[in-house]
Every structure is written in structure tokens, then in C-alpha cells.
Amino acid sequence: MIKLAVLCSGRGTDLQSIIDAIQAGKLDAKISIVLTDKPGVKALERAEKSGIKNICVNRKNFEERADFERKLSEEIGEVDLIVLAGFMRILSPDFVRKYPGKIMNIHPSLLPAFPGAHAHRDTLAYGAKISGCTVHFVDEGTDTGPIILQAAVEVKDDDTEETLSARILEREHVIYPQAIQLFAEGRLKVEGRKVTILSK
């Protein structure tokens, strides 16, 4: 069983999908701590409800990003994998280098298309017909790390950012726990940009 630290900034729906997968016996992991960078967010409530240690490390309390990230590391402690679940902070290269191959993120587009904070808006503005979500390892760039799993979602003619987001979120809740389970089973082999899923 692997130990996870889950970092969130908002509602925590991806966090909830991981909690549910663990409780259903589909994910061989334990969440050691849930961390947020904002106080009073729903993710903290979800963690509390499930009896998971949860702490807010409020970014506004730190003048320097390095101090904020140092406090994050202190609270994370010894874990096997750091899971970014709607964590809206860009982590510095120094932070990422401390945890090589041990930080995972999910992004609401089919990377490398539409990286960054406004994936749904950018997808619709571009007129793309297919979107989706991507689970990837975090490297020193923004949404540039090696891709683990992806799921495609059709973009409908009448989609808004909200309707597209809702359908993609449903797929996120499926593939994120799957990717974490593959990590737990030691089945992810990373060579450069390529992630190979090893057979059992």
C-alpha cells in the first residue's frame, strides 16, 4: 500500500474520486494528508469527513514562494506519491526536483494541446472537436511531464465551458485513480517522455 499526499485548491472532486476508489478496494493506497493552499475550501471538508488529516498552508501567509513550498514539504513528510488534484499553484523546479517521478497531476485537456489554467476556454475558442483529460507526471515545465493516461471527450456544438468541464470531470474521476493504482503496482516505466504501462 502506498502513501499519498493530495494537494487541492478547491472543491476536491478529484480527491473524492480517489477516496471513493480506496474505500471500494480499487486503489491500494492510503491518503496520509490532504493539503490546500486556500482556507475554507470544500476539499478540506471532504478530507475531514473521511477522517483524513488535512491542513491549509495558506499561500497568502508567505511572502516568498520558497517559504510556502518549504512549509508544504514539511507537512507532506514521507510519502510515496504527491497527487495534485485541482491544485492551482505552479510548483517551482526546486520543489519538483525534490520528488523526481513522485508527483502526478491531472489536466483537463488532451496534452500537449491546451496546457495552462484555461483549457476549456482555449479548447472552445480553437474549435476543437475532441477534448478530454490527461494524467501525467510533473516535471519542471507547465503541463509538460510524461503522459500516463488520457481519456477523450467529444466537444459538442452547444458546449459551454461549464458543460464541457462537467463531462471531462466524469472521465477524470475514472482515470486518475487508475493511474495511481498503476503507480502503486509498480507498472509505470518512464523513459524520457514515454511512459510504458507494464503488464502484471
Backbone as CSV, one residue per row, in Angstrom:
resi,resn,N_x,N_y,N_z,CA_x,CA_y,CA_z,C_x,C_y,C_z
1,MET,0.844,-1.201,0.000,0.000,0.000,0.000,0.875,1.246,0.000
2,ILE,0.608,2.153,-0.926,1.403,3.375,-1.000,0.739,4.503,-0.204
3,LYS,1.574,5.432,0.232,1.094,6.593,0.984,1.041,7.799,0.062
4,LEU,-0.085,8.496,0.094,-0.313,9.639,-0.779,-0.427,10.926,0.032
5,ALA,0.061,12.007,-0.554,-0.290,13.354,-0.120,-1.071,13.974,-1.269
6,VAL,-2.257,14.481,-0.993,-3.103,15.051,-2.040,-3.180,16.563,-1.828
7,LEU,-2.831,17.312,-2.879,-2.834,18.781,-2.825,-3.995,19.316,-3.652
8,CYS,-4.803,20.169,-3.039,-6.022,20.695,-3.670,-6.097,22.214,-3.491
9,SER,-6.945,22.830,-4.305,-7.198,24.261,-4.149,-8.678,24.607,-4.071
10,GLY,-9.571,23.638,-4.304,-10.979,23.996,-4.415,-11.938,22.930,-3.935
11,ARG,-12.829,22.505,-4.854,-13.941,21.620,-4.479,-13.499,20.228,-4.058
12,GLY,-12.393,19.756,-4.610,-11.905,18.438,-4.209,-12.656,17.273,-4.822
13,THR,-13.216,17.440,-6.022,-13.946,16.309,-6.621,-12.988,15.199,-7.056
14,ASP,-11.807,15.556,-7.552,-10.819,14.515,-7.876,-10.335,13.825,-6.608
15,LEU,-10.152,14.587,-5.542,-9.832,13.993,-4.239,-10.894,12.977,-3.850
16,GLN,-12.163,13.353,-4.005,-13.254,12.456,-3.625,-13.221,11.173,-4.447
17,SER,-12.869,11.273,-5.718,-12.807,10.066,-6.557,-11.709,9.128,-6.073
18,ILE,-10.619,9.692,-5.550,-9.530,8.874,-5.010,-9.960,8.236,-3.695
19,ILE,-10.603,9.000,-2.836,-11.134,8.459,-1.572,-12.097,7.320,-1.865
20,ASP,-13.003,7.531,-2.813,-14.003,6.508,-3.154,-13.346,5.244,-3.689
21,ALA,-12.309,5.411,-4.532,-11.620,4.246,-5.101,-10.906,3.446,-4.013
22,ILE,-10.325,4.150,-3.036,-9.670,3.460,-1.912,-10.706,2.688,-1.100
23,GLN,-11.830,3.353,-0.803,-12.871,2.706,0.013,-13.516,1.526,-0.699
24,ALA,-13.529,1.573,-2.039,-14.116,0.483,-2.832,-13.129,-0.662,-3.072
25,GLY,-11.901,-0.500,-2.585,-10.901,-1.548,-2.771,-10.292,-1.566,-4.158
26,LYS,-10.466,-0.493,-4.916,-9.917,-0.419,-6.273,-8.547,0.260,-6.317
27,LEU,-8.148,0.842,-5.204,-6.896,1.581,-5.151,-6.164,1.204,-3.864
28,ASP,-4.980,0.633,-4.044,-4.199,0.132,-2.910,-3.312,1.258,-2.371
29,ALA,-3.964,2.205,-1.717,-3.259,3.386,-1.239,-3.935,3.913,0.017
30,LYS,-3.184,4.744,0.731,-3.707,5.441,1.908,-3.347,6.913,1.758
31,ILE,-4.316,7.784,1.948,-4.037,9.221,1.909,-3.545,9.642,3.287
32,SER,-2.264,10.020,3.356,-1.674,10.430,4.635,-2.116,11.825,5.036
33,ILE,-2.257,12.698,4.024,-2.606,14.085,4.312,-3.219,14.737,3.080
34,VAL,-4.177,15.621,3.315,-4.719,16.494,2.272,-4.291,17.914,2.610
35,LEU,-3.669,18.573,1.640,-3.191,19.941,1.824,-3.883,20.864,0.848
36,THR,-4.260,22.042,1.314,-4.794,23.060,0.411,-3.987,24.341,0.586
37,ASP,-4.055,25.193,-0.443,-3.369,26.488,-0.371,-4.351,27.616,-0.068
38,LYS,-5.625,27.242,0.149,-6.657,28.230,0.470,-7.489,27.713,1.640
39,PRO,-7.867,28.592,2.566,-8.686,28.155,3.695,-10.149,27.989,3.292
40,GLY,-10.840,27.125,4.016,-12.288,27.020,3.870,-12.791,26.360,2.603
41,VAL,-11.935,25.688,1.864,-12.391,25.073,0.610,-13.034,23.709,0.886
42,LYS,-13.842,23.275,-0.056,-14.608,22.032,0.085,-13.700,20.810,0.255
43,ALA,-12.513,20.842,-0.349,-11.597,19.697,-0.252,-11.258,19.376,1.205
44,LEU,-11.088,20.401,2.041,-10.791,20.181,3.458,-11.956,19.476,4.148
45,GLU,-13.153,19.888,3.788,-14.369,19.274,4.347,-14.467,17.798,3.941
46,ARG,-14.143,17.511,2.683,-14.190,16.118,2.215,-13.180,15.250,2.976
47,ALA,-11.984,15.789,3.184,-10.964,15.048,3.923,-11.404,14.812,5.363
48,GLU,-11.917,15.862,5.993,-12.374,15.759,7.386,-13.459,14.702,7.523
49,LYS,-14.383,14.689,6.579,-15.496,13.734,6.602,-15.007,12.295,6.498
50,SER,-13.882,12.102,5.813,-13.335,10.753,5.643,-12.256,10.420,6.666
51,GLY,-12.078,11.293,7.652,-11.122,11.032,8.715,-9.668,11.146,8.284
52,ILE,-9.400,11.983,7.283,-8.054,12.149,6.758,-7.457,13.444,7.304
53,LYS,-6.219,13.374,7.746,-5.521,14.574,8.216,-5.532,15.630,7.119
54,ASN,-5.860,16.853,7.492,-5.959,17.917,6.486,-5.476,19.238,7.064
55,ILE,-4.733,19.966,6.244,-4.125,21.223,6.681,-4.186,22.231,5.534
56,CYS,-4.450,23.467,5.866,-4.337,24.555,4.902,-3.011,25.264,5.123
57,VAL,-2.189,25.274,4.075,-0.971,26.083,4.065,-1.293,27.277,3.170
58,ASN,-1.767,28.336,3.783,-2.295,29.480,3.036,-1.159,30.252,2.355
59,ARG,-1.208,30.261,1.016,-0.144,30.927,0.258,-0.031,32.408,0.640
60,LYS,-1.132,33.011,1.031,-1.119,34.441,1.360,-0.319,34.753,2.623
61,ASN,-0.022,33.720,3.406,0.751,33.923,4.633,2.257,33.925,4.390
62,PHE,2.664,33.714,3.130,4.089,33.615,2.817,4.456,34.643,1.750
63,GLU,5.449,35.454,2.048,5.891,36.446,1.066,6.607,35.781,-0.104
64,GLU,7.393,34.770,0.194,8.194,34.104,-0.829,7.643,32.718,-1.142
65,ARG,7.661,32.356,-2.432,7.206,31.021,-2.825,8.064,29.932,-2.187
66,ALA,9.357,30.186,-2.053,10.258,29.180,-1.466,9.839,28.833,-0.037
67,ASP,9.409,29.838,0.716,8.970,29.588,2.098,7.665,28.795,2.112
68,PHE,6.759,29.146,1.211,5.495,28.414,1.075,5.768,26.949,0.748
69,GLU,6.648,26.709,-0.214,6.932,25.336,-0.632,7.697,24.561,0.441
70,ARG,8.524,25.261,1.200,9.230,24.605,2.308,8.225,24.098,3.342
71,LYS,7.211,24.922,3.619,6.170,24.507,4.572,5.358,23.345,3.999
72,LEU,5.051,23.389,2.699,4.356,22.263,2.064,5.132,20.969,2.263
73,SER,6.436,21.017,1.989,7.278,19.824,2.127,7.276,19.293,3.549
74,GLU,7.345,20.211,4.513,7.308,19.798,5.926,6.031,19.034,6.235
75,GLU,4.904,19.539,5.752,3.622,18.911,6.042,3.434,17.616,5.257
76,ILE,3.972,17.561,4.038,3.857,16.346,3.221,4.558,15.177,3.894
77,GLY,5.757,15.413,4.404,6.501,14.360,5.086,6.918,13.246,4.136
78,GLU,6.932,12.026,4.648,7.380,10.866,3.870,6.183,10.200,3.195
79,VAL,6.083,10.382,1.896,5.024,9.728,1.134,5.620,9.126,-0.133
80,ASP,4.859,8.230,-0.756,5.314,7.587,-1.995,4.963,8.403,-3.226
81,LEU,3.857,9.166,-3.140,3.393,9.913,-4.306,2.650,11.166,-3.856
82,ILE,2.957,12.279,-4.512,2.217,13.527,-4.305,1.230,13.661,-5.456
83,VAL,-0.035,13.792,-5.122,-1.106,13.849,-6.116,-1.682,15.257,-6.154
84,LEU,-1.558,15.912,-7.301,-2.143,17.239,-7.469,-3.556,17.068,-8.002
85,ALA,-4.521,17.479,-7.212,-5.929,17.279,-7.559,-6.625,18.636,-7.561
86,GLY,-6.493,19.344,-8.684,-7.035,20.693,-8.744,-6.216,21.669,-7.925
87,PHE,-4.908,21.437,-7.865,-4.011,22.338,-7.143,-3.566,23.414,-8.119
88,MET,-3.944,24.652,-7.860,-3.812,25.722,-8.848,-2.541,26.557,-8.672
89,ARG,-1.536,25.958,-8.069,-0.238,26.628,-7.940,0.779,25.935,-8.834
90,ILE,1.589,26.719,-9.526,2.714,26.171,-10.268,3.834,25.891,-9.273
91,LEU,4.287,24.655,-9.223,5.365,24.291,-8.308,6.708,24.629,-8.944
92,SER,7.618,25.122,-8.135,8.911,25.554,-8.654,9.756,24.359,-9.083
93,PRO,10.713,24.570,-9.983,11.648,23.492,-10.344,12.346,22.899,-9.128
94,ASP,12.689,23.734,-8.149,13.351,23.227,-6.938,12.465,22.230,-6.198
95,PHE,11.179,22.544,-6.091,10.247,21.631,-5.418,10.127,20.330,-6.203
96,VAL,9.941,20.437,-7.501,9.767,19.250,-8.351,10.996,18.347,-8.280
97,ARG,12.174,18.940,-8.262,13.414,18.144,-8.227,13.563,17.360,-6.920
98,LYS,12.890,17.818,-5.865,12.945,17.088,-4.591,12.196,15.765,-4.649
99,TYR,11.255,15.659,-5.605,10.403,14.466,-5.677,10.405,13.907,-7.109
100,PRO,11.547,13.465,-7.600,11.607,13.002,-9.002,10.718,11.786,-9.251
101,GLY,9.832,11.920,-10.242,8.936,10.814,-10.573,7.907,10.499,-9.517
102,LYS,7.702,11.434,-8.594,6.796,11.179,-7.466,5.700,12.228,-7.343
103,ILE,5.488,13.013,-8.400,4.388,13.977,-8.408,3.531,13.710,-9.641
104,MET,2.235,13.570,-9.427,1.299,13.269,-10.508,0.247,14.373,-10.572
105,ASN,-0.199,14.683,-11.788,-1.203,15.731,-11.972,-2.234,15.268,-12.992
106,ILE,-3.419,15.862,-12.924,-4.416,15.645,-13.969,-4.780,16.999,-14.563
107,HIS,-4.880,17.012,-15.896,-5.150,18.254,-16.617,-6.348,18.055,-17.539
108,PRO,-7.260,19.041,-17.607,-8.498,18.858,-18.376,-8.381,19.170,-19.872
109,SER,-7.396,18.555,-20.520,-7.318,18.565,-21.982,-6.458,17.388,-22.393
110,LEU,-6.409,17.138,-23.695,-5.529,16.092,-24.203,-4.170,16.732,-24.494
111,LEU,-3.332,16.758,-23.476,-1.996,17.327,-23.648,-1.250,16.595,-24.768
112,PRO,-0.412,17.316,-25.532,0.101,18.659,-25.266,-0.807,19.799,-25.727
113,ALA,-2.027,19.507,-26.164,-2.957,20.572,-26.554,-3.496,21.283,-25.303
114,PHE,-3.572,22.584,-25.373,-4.234,23.436,-24.387,-3.748,23.247,-22.950
115,PRO,-2.462,23.470,-22.727,-1.960,23.472,-21.350,-2.394,24.752,-20.637
116,GLY,-2.073,24.841,-19.360,-2.352,26.074,-18.616,-3.699,26.078,-17.928
117,ALA,-4.057,27.231,-17.396,-5.185,27.345,-16.474,-6.556,27.457,-17.140
118,HIS,-6.603,27.641,-18.467,-7.890,27.891,-19.121,-8.139,26.896,-20.263
119,ALA,-7.955,25.630,-19.962,-8.019,24.595,-21.004,-9.374,24.555,-21.710
120,HIS,-10.467,24.636,-20.956,-11.798,24.544,-21.573,-12.068,25.753,-22.466
121,ARG,-11.762,26.912,-21.970,-11.938,28.134,-22.760,-11.118,28.070,-24.043
122,ASP,-9.872,27.643,-23.916,-8.986,27.572,-25.074,-9.457,26.528,-26.079
123,THR,-9.950,25.397,-25.570,-10.463,24.334,-26.445,-11.633,24.834,-27.283
124,LEU,-12.577,25.510,-26.627,-13.760,26.010,-27.327,-13.395,27.128,-28.298
125,ALA,-12.500,28.007,-27.902,-12.105,29.109,-28.765,-11.408,28.609,-30.031
126,TYR,-10.702,27.512,-29.908,-9.955,26.962,-31.035,-10.849,26.193,-32.001
127,GLY,-12.018,25.773,-31.485,-12.924,24.992,-32.316,-12.584,23.519,-32.372
128,ALA,-11.875,23.022,-31.360,-11.513,21.603,-31.322,-12.763,20.737,-31.214
129,LYS,-12.727,19.583,-31.838,-13.860,18.655,-31.823,-13.742,17.594,-30.727
130,ILE,-12.504,17.371,-30.262,-12.238,16.390,-29.218,-11.431,17.060,-28.121
131,SER,-11.832,16.849,-26.889,-11.025,17.261,-25.748,-10.883,16.047,-24.840
132,GLY,-10.677,16.275,-23.567,-10.526,15.139,-22.653,-9.682,15.514,-21.468
133,CYS,-8.972,14.522,-20.924,-8.137,14.775,-19.759,-6.885,13.905,-19.831
134,THR,-5.868,14.355,-19.132,-4.551,13.725,-19.174,-3.989,13.602,-17.769
135,VAL,-3.577,12.401,-17.392,-2.805,12.210,-16.164,-1.337,12.135,-16.570
136,HIS,-0.516,12.942,-15.906,0.896,12.964,-16.269,1.764,13.153,-15.033
137,PHE,3.018,12.724,-15.161,3.987,13.061,-14.133,4.355,14.535,-14.270
138,VAL,4.677,15.163,-13.162,5.023,16.574,-13.167,6.529,16.721,-13.359
139,ASP,6.899,17.565,-14.329,8.297,17.932,-14.496,8.425,19.429,-14.233
140,GLU,9.514,20.017,-14.655,9.775,21.412,-14.311,9.015,22.408,-15.191
141,GLY,8.324,21.921,-16.225,7.521,22.792,-17.066,6.076,22.840,-16.584
142,THR,5.230,23.536,-17.333,3.805,23.624,-17.000,3.030,22.655,-17.891
143,ASP,2.504,21.588,-17.278,1.722,20.571,-18.004,2.532,19.927,-19.123
144,THR,3.823,19.714,-18.866,4.699,19.173,-19.905,5.271,17.798,-19.564
145,GLY,4.922,17.242,-18.407,5.531,15.998,-17.965,5.049,14.779,-18.743
146,PRO,5.745,13.640,-18.607,5.400,12.414,-19.317,3.961,11.967,-19.054
147,ILE,3.277,11.615,-20.134,1.849,11.283,-20.079,1.648,9.830,-19.669
148,ILE,0.753,9.622,-18.701,0.458,8.278,-18.183,-0.812,7.723,-18.810
149,LEU,-1.919,8.436,-18.658,-3.215,8.016,-19.212,-3.943,9.223,-19.778
150,GLN,-4.761,8.978,-20.808,-5.633,10.019,-21.354,-7.004,9.428,-21.650
151,ALA,-8.008,10.283,-21.604,-9.370,9.892,-21.977,-9.959,10.994,-22.842
152,ALA,-10.573,10.605,-23.940,-11.126,11.575,-24.888,-12.596,11.859,-24.601
153,VAL,-12.994,13.095,-24.826,-14.386,13.526,-24.656,-14.751,14.386,-25.872
154,GLU,-15.886,14.077,-26.473,-16.343,14.847,-27.631,-16.736,16.262,-27.206
155,VAL,-16.366,17.229,-28.029,-16.811,18.606,-27.819,-18.078,18.816,-28.655
156,LYS,-19.170,19.156,-28.000,-20.443,19.349,-28.699,-20.585,20.791,-29.187
157,ASP,-21.392,20.966,-30.229,-21.537,22.290,-30.839,-22.067,23.341,-29.864
158,ASP,-22.902,22.902,-28.931,-23.505,23.860,-27.999,-22.812,23.879,-26.634
159,ASP,-21.625,23.290,-26.547,-20.917,23.251,-25.270,-20.535,24.649,-24.786
160,THR,-20.624,24.819,-23.478,-20.041,25.961,-22.783,-18.852,25.429,-21.984
161,GLU,-18.094,26.342,-21.391,-17.004,25.881,-20.531,-17.535,24.980,-19.420
162,GLU,-18.708,25.316,-18.900,-19.277,24.564,-17.779,-19.710,23.166,-18.200
163,THR,-20.404,23.048,-19.343,-20.889,21.721,-19.757,-19.731,20.824,-20.177
164,LEU,-18.748,21.391,-20.870,-17.581,20.595,-21.270,-16.790,20.156,-20.042
165,SER,-16.605,21.071,-19.109,-15.890,20.758,-17.876,-16.555,19.611,-17.119
166,ALA,-17.881,19.637,-17.038,-18.605,18.611,-16.281,-18.398,17.224,-16.887
167,ARG,-18.427,17.130,-18.229,-18.252,15.827,-18.869,-16.811,15.325,-18.761
168,ILE,-15.871,16.257,-18.854,-14.468,15.862,-18.706,-14.187,15.423,-17.273
169,LEU,-14.796,16.115,-16.317,-14.589,15.763,-14.911,-15.009,14.320,-14.631
170,GLU,-16.074,13.873,-15.261,-16.508,12.482,-15.089,-15.409,11.509,-15.500
171,ARG,-14.712,11.821,-16.575,-13.616,10.965,-17.045,-12.400,11.090,-16.122
172,GLU,-12.161,12.287,-15.618,-11.057,12.470,-14.660,-11.215,11.530,-13.472
173,HIS,-12.446,11.423,-13.000,-12.710,10.621,-11.805,-12.509,9.133,-12.044
174,VAL,-12.449,8.732,-13.302,-12.172,7.334,-13.656,-10.670,7.101,-13.809
175,ILE,-10.006,7.950,-14.605,-8.625,7.623,-14.965,-7.594,8.026,-13.916
176,TYR,-7.928,8.991,-13.050,-6.922,9.383,-12.049,-6.665,8.258,-11.047
177,PRO,-7.711,7.679,-10.442,-7.449,6.531,-9.559,-6.765,5.368,-10.291
178,GLN,-7.096,5.164,-11.565,-6.451,4.098,-12.335,-4.953,4.342,-12.456
179,ALA,-4.581,5.581,-12.762,-3.160,5.914,-12.911,-2.410,5.739,-11.594
180,ILE,-3.035,6.143,-10.494,-2.397,5.996,-9.182,-2.230,4.517,-8.842
181,GLN,-3.213,3.696,-9.196,-3.110,2.267,-8.946,-1.976,1.642,-9.757
182,LEU,-1.811,2.083,-10.998,-0.687,1.592,-11.814,0.647,1.939,-11.155
183,PHE,0.741,3.135,-10.593,1.942,3.536,-9.853,2.135,2.635,-8.640
184,ALA,1.041,2.380,-7.916,1.106,1.545,-6.714,1.590,0.130,-7.040
185,GLU,1.220,-0.341,-8.215,1.613,-1.697,-8.641,3.006,-1.727,-9.274
186,GLY,3.659,-0.577,-9.361,4.983,-0.515,-9.953,4.992,-0.786,-11.445
187,ARG,3.911,-0.414,-12.108,3.748,-0.763,-13.523,4.000,0.396,-14.489
188,LEU,4.525,1.499,-13.979,4.798,2.644,-14.839,6.305,2.783,-15.038
189,LYS,6.748,2.570,-16.259,8.158,2.693,-16.608,8.349,3.949,-17.451
190,VAL,9.149,4.875,-16.950,9.353,6.154,-17.625,10.719,6.167,-18.293
191,GLU,10.704,6.405,-19.588,11.939,6.559,-20.347,11.831,7.834,-21.173
192,GLY,12.523,8.886,-20.712,12.380,10.171,-21.375,10.963,10.675,-21.271
193,ARG,10.337,10.936,-22.418,8.955,11.420,-22.424,7.944,10.281,-22.374
194,LYS,8.386,9.082,-22.608,7.452,7.975,-22.792,7.224,7.193,-21.496
195,VAL,5.946,6.973,-21.196,5.576,6.128,-20.061,4.996,4.819,-20.621
196,THR,5.630,3.729,-20.287,5.139,2.400,-20.683,4.415,1.771,-19.509
197,ILE,3.228,1.234,-19.767,2.478,0.525,-18.732,2.846,-0.956,-18.831
198,LEU,3.512,-1.455,-17.796,3.975,-2.840,-17.784,2.822,-3.775,-17.458
199,SER,2.851,-4.945,-18.040,1.806,-5.929,-17.759,2.020,-6.509,-16.358
200,LYS,0.975,-7.033,-15.791,1.050,-7.597,-14.430,1.912,-8.858,-14.418
